[in-house]
Amino acid sequence: MPLVKTIQPNTFTKILVWKIEESFEDLYQSVVLNDNSLTRLNSMKSELHKRGFLSVRYLLKEAGYTDFDLYYNEHGKPLLKDHTHISITHSYHYSAIILSQVNVGIDIEKNREKIINIYDKFVNTEKDSLSDEDLVKQLTVIWGAKESMYKIYPHGGLSFKNHIAIDPFLFHHKQSTGRVVCEDWNKEYQIFFEFLQDGFTLVYAMPKV
């Protein structure tokens, strides 16, 4: 299994990043799925999506869990039966999970030019600011940060533009801060990011201390 990166931001948080190179058949033979996961897998039309789904279950196994330890709340937020916090992401041929004793979120995105065409849908110029660095990468970090914070919020329904903000950052800092502010939530987060090979961006969020 090409586990390309393990990150341990602190003593109680671990991130596993995997580059998906195995076939669907190899992945399927390597994990045991619960009934809900089998139903979800069988409903997927894209083999790429199926491989991403299975690779996350493989990462669970690497972390000492099985698919039977994982379940979802009514808003689609993943949970573990032992109450360890988990967040999941997969994009094209990368997947990752983050496990922690605190509420965390993670996202992997491919850096794509078309994000420039939709930035006004998730960037709030009154709250988010851009530097003169690579615009595509900046917007991808902002999207990934907001997606990570969105995944922490347990109830769903947030607006990336109106409810989630990220503070200014420079690439060499590899971090920023952000916040989720809505009627029932007002919390700040540390944002960490790095650029992976093949033009992908990894972002994760943790409570600000």
Order of alpha helices (4+ residues) and beta strands (2+ residues): beta-beta-alpha-alpha-alpha-beta-beta-beta-beta-beta-alpha-beta-beta-beta-beta
